[in-house]
C-alpha cells in the first residue's frame, strides 16, 4: 500500500516502468454538434479524427487536438441531448479537465466565454491562474495559464521544489513566493506573466 506521507519529488520513483506522457483522455459526450461547438468552435481544438467507437459502433468517436499534440476524445451519439446541469462525480470519476492557455490570451478568453454565454470563475492557484467554466454537458473545464514561463521539461522539478519550500514555510498551499524561491534555487530565469488579480478560491 502506498504511503500517503511519501515525499514529493520530481525524481523517477522505484517502479517497474514509467509512463512517457499523456496520450489521450476520453470522456462521454452527448451529441456531435454540441460537442464540436464547444471544444472546436469555442476552445479552438481542431477536430482531427472522426470514426466509430470500436467498442460500440452506435457511437461516434471524436478526436480533438488540445494544442500540443495531446488528444481529447469524446464518445457521442446524435440521439443524446446535452445536459448543462453540473455533473456530480463519485470516486473514480473525472472532477474536471484542465487545458493550457497562453497567459497573453487570458482576457481574450474571458471575453470569448462571455460572448458565448458561458459563465466562469477566475482563481489564482499560486502556480497558475485559472478560468473555470463548464462544457455542454456540465463537466468542469479549467483553462489554466502558467504564472511563470517555465520550460516544459522542468515543470515537475519546479513544482516539487516549490512544494518543499512551501512545507518549510508552513504554508497551506503554494504561493508566488514559493514559486519564485524555487525558480531562484534552480537557476531558472522565468518571466512572470501579466495576469489578473484573483482570489485563491481556497475554501470555496
Secondary structure, DSSP 8 states (H G I E B T S, - for coil): ---TT----SS--S-S----S--EEEEE-S-HHHHHIIIIIIT---EEEEEEETTEEEEEEEEEE-SSS-EEEEEE-TT-----S-----TTS--EEEEE--GGGHHHHHHHHHHTT---EEEE-SSEEEEEEE-TTS-EEEEEEESB---GGGHHHHHHHHHHHHHHHT-SS--HHHHHHHHHHHT----B---------TT-
